C-alpha cells in the first residue's frame, strides 16, 4: 500500500474556496493507495477568530486543517517536511483555486509519479475560458511549458525522496513578491528535480487555470483589485527594454 498526502495552501476563507476543496476531496483514489487530504491555512492575527469556523468546515469536507506560517514558501516547507516525517511516499501540492476538471486527475498524478525514474508529475492547467482570450491563454501556457519548463503551481505530485534531495525552498527571498516566489517554487525547483530524475506531465491531470492571473500581465486589465491583492505585476513593454 502506497501513501500520499494532498496538501492545499489556503489564505482566505469563503464558500467558493470550500466548494473547490470539496471537489478536490472527492477525487478518485486509485487502488493500492492510502490518501490523506490536508489544508494548510495561513491566518493573520485578525483572522484567528475564524479558526474554529475553518476547522469545522474543512473537517466536514474530509480535510485535516493545519495552521501554516506566513509566506507560501515557508508554508510549503513546513507542510512537506511534516509529510516526510509522517512517512508519506508522495506529496501532492494543489492550489485551492485550481478546480479539478476530471474525476481521475488525482489518480493520474499518483500513477504517473509512481513510474520508474519519475520524481515529479505535473498537472495540465486549462483556462476553460470562452472566446479568443481563453484560447490564447492555453496556447501561451503550452508554449511556456515547452520553452520554460517548470513545476506547475496549480497541482503537481513529487516523491518524498525527491523533496528530501531537492528541498527546501529558499525563504530568504521576499515572499510578498509573487514573481520571485514563482521563480523559486516552479523554475528553480524544476531544475533541482531534473537533476534527480524525470519531471513529466500526468495525462489525465487536467485542472482549471485561473485566467485572472493572466489579466495581470495585460495593461489596464492588470489594474484590477484581484491583481493588486495578489501582488501580481502588470506587464508593460517598457519593462522589457
Secondary structure, 3 states (H helix, E strand, C coil): CEEEEEEEEECCCCHHHHHHHHHHHCCCCCCCEEEEEEEEECCCHHHHHHHHHHHHHHHHCCCEEEECCCCHHHHHHHHHHHHHHCCCCEEEEECCCCCECCCCHHHHHHHHHCCCCEEEEEEEEECCCCHHHHHHHHHHHHHHHHHCCCCCCCEEEEEHHHHHHHCCCCCCCCCCCHHHHHHHHHHHHHHHHHCCCEEEEEEEEEEECCCHHHHCCCCCHHHCHHHHHHCCCCCCHHHHC
